Amino acid sequence: MLLAGDQRLLREINARAVLEALDAHDTLGRPEIVAATGLSRATVAQSLRTFVEQGVVEEAGLDHELRGPAATLYRVDPAHGYALAVDIGHVRVRVALIDLVGRVRARAEQQLPVKDPEARARVVGELAAHCVAAVSQDPGAGVVSIRCAVVGLPAIVAVDHATVRHVPGHEKGGTALHDALEDSLGCPVLLENDVNLAAIAEQRSGVGQGLDSFVLLRLGIGLGAVIMTGGRLYRGASGGAGEVGFLPQPGRALGAESIGAASLASSAADAGLPADLEPHENLDRAEEGDERALAVVDELAGRLSVLIASIVLLLEPQKVVLAGVASEEPVLRRVRTYLAERVGILPIVVEPSGVAADAVLFGAVALARDRLRDEAFAAAVRHAAESPDPPDDGTSAGQDVTSLEADDARTL
């Protein structure tokens, strides 16, 4: 028996297809949308009318380049919604206000005086208000209100994206920061580990593009790793996957930090260097020929290499991407040499990050845009599905009828 399909579901699928086609391009005319979706012209026209009425799509001028009458162009309206991307670092807070197409409309940053949840949330709220005020001055900005926020921070975030896991000597844990941020911003907030966001940025615009699997190792105050497998981020059972800075290393006590700020300070002190020497300062000294700094860099590169070899033996990713201090040329060169000479039998490809500065913020921008887009598109599709069916003109995709408006006639 053949069963009729649910008409509302079909309308939702068709409407979503129109939005997806528009979202993949700056502007499109109706003939291009018909060609991209395979839908009838009447269905496309009905969807576009509904989306324009809702404000999620806008007319974007006329296309005079192709033969035939000028066609109306359509695009996703950037001002239909705004979201906030946030990077709460150890010493600074950075925020970016983005529109529906993912364009950064305003940025702001500030030193972080204290680290309690209320203070962090207050700083984020002040920076967000500054960005909203700046964008609101644009005549085409519409009503600028933040619909959602993605916040990256150097902490282990549980899979609920609201709970910070307790780490002795670091984060207190709990949902206090998440709750304070939602109160300050007045919108839903998603917390995410900062290195996870850096990996998302790498996947979208760095050397991780097009890869099914890669591992990102980012060395700053600590060492974090992100595992991308099957094109998706692997979080672990409770969000803690990738805390590799404490993996066992030769000559290190079990459970002691093997790579990170504390271990680098210890190595510097052992070599006769100031214990408070910044990693970049140590690298500069090594490049200038300081034997003590060279010894510290050699030790760091050796530990990184052992860690990379262990990861490759277990996961065999397509690439291992180094970011932060680990991507600096003195470290990268030594790591590649170490791996080639000592574990050359393993198929290890090591590359520096392809993302410029602010990788955490750019990852938050990408994730915030995804959430904003999904929310706006879902609401638009639901509305379109409740609209009356378009009149049956007996046409299907690829056919032409004289009753359609002139901008479709150029397909003749």
BELFENFEN-V629204 format. One record per backbone hydrogen bond with DSSP energy under -1.0 kcal/mol. CO is the residue of the C=O (numbers start at 1). NH is the residue of the N-H. Records with the same first field share a line. If there is no record, write none. Layout:
# BELFENFEN-V629204
CO: NH, NH
This chain:
# BELFENFEN-V629204
6: 10
7: 11
8: 12
9: 13
10: 14
11: 15
12: 16
13: 17
14: 18
15: 19
16: 20
17: 21
18: 22
19: 23
20: 24
22: 25
28: 74
29: 33
30: 34
31: 35
32: 36
33: 37
34: 38
40: 44
41: 45
42: 46
43: 47
44: 48
45: 49
46: 50
47: 51
48: 52
49: 53
50: 54
51: 55, 56, 57
56: 77
58: 75
61: 73
63: 71
71: 63
73: 60
74: 28
75: 58
77: 80
78: 100
82: 147
83: 98
84: 150
85: 96
86: 152
87: 89, 94
91: 112
92: 89
93: 110
94: 87
95: 108
96: 85
97: 105, 106
98: 83
99: 102
103: 99
106: 97
108: 95
110: 93
116: 120
117: 121
118: 122
119: 123
120: 124
121: 125
122: 126
123: 127
124: 128
125: 129
126: 130
127: 131
128: 132
129: 133
130: 134
131: 135
132: 136
135: 138
138: 141
148: 84
149: 190
150: 86
151: 192
152: 88
153: 155, 194
156: 165
158: 161
161: 191
163: 158
164: 174
167: 170
171: 167
174: 164
175: 179
176: 180
177: 181
178: 182
179: 183
180: 184
181: 185
182: 186
188: 149
190: 151
192: 153
193: 197
194: 198
195: 199
196: 200
197: 201
198: 202
199: 203
200: 204
201: 205
202: 206, 208
206: 209
208: 211
212: 231
213: 318
214: 228
215: 321
216: 226
217: 323
218: 224
219: 325
221: 261
222: 220
224: 218
226: 216
227: 234
228: 214
229: 232
232: 229
235: 241
240: 243
242: 225, 244
244: 247
245: 258, 259
249: 252
253: 256
260: 264
261: 265
262: 266
263: 267
264: 268
265: 269
266: 270
267: 271
268: 273
269: 272
274: 277
278: 282
279: 283
280: 284
281: 285
282: 286
283: 287
284: 288
285: 290
286: 289
290: 294
291: 295
292: 296
293: 297
294: 298
295: 299
296: 300
297: 301
298: 302
299: 303
300: 304
301: 305
302: 306
303: 307
304: 308
305: 309
306: 310
307: 311
308: 312
309: 313
310: 314
311: 315
312: 316
319: 215
320: 351
321: 217
322: 353
323: 219, 326
324: 327
325: 328
328: 332
329: 333
330: 334
331: 335
332: 336
333: 337
334: 338
335: 339
336: 340
337: 341
338: 342
339: 343
343: 346
346: 348
349: 320
351: 322
358: 362
359: 363
360: 364
361: 365
362: 366
363: 367
364: 368
365: 369
366: 370
367: 371
368: 372
369: 373
370: 374
371: 375
372: 376
373: 377
374: 378
375: 379
376: 380
377: 381
378: 382
379: 383
380: 384
381: 385
384: 387
396: 399
401: 404
405: 408
406: 409
408: 411
409: 412
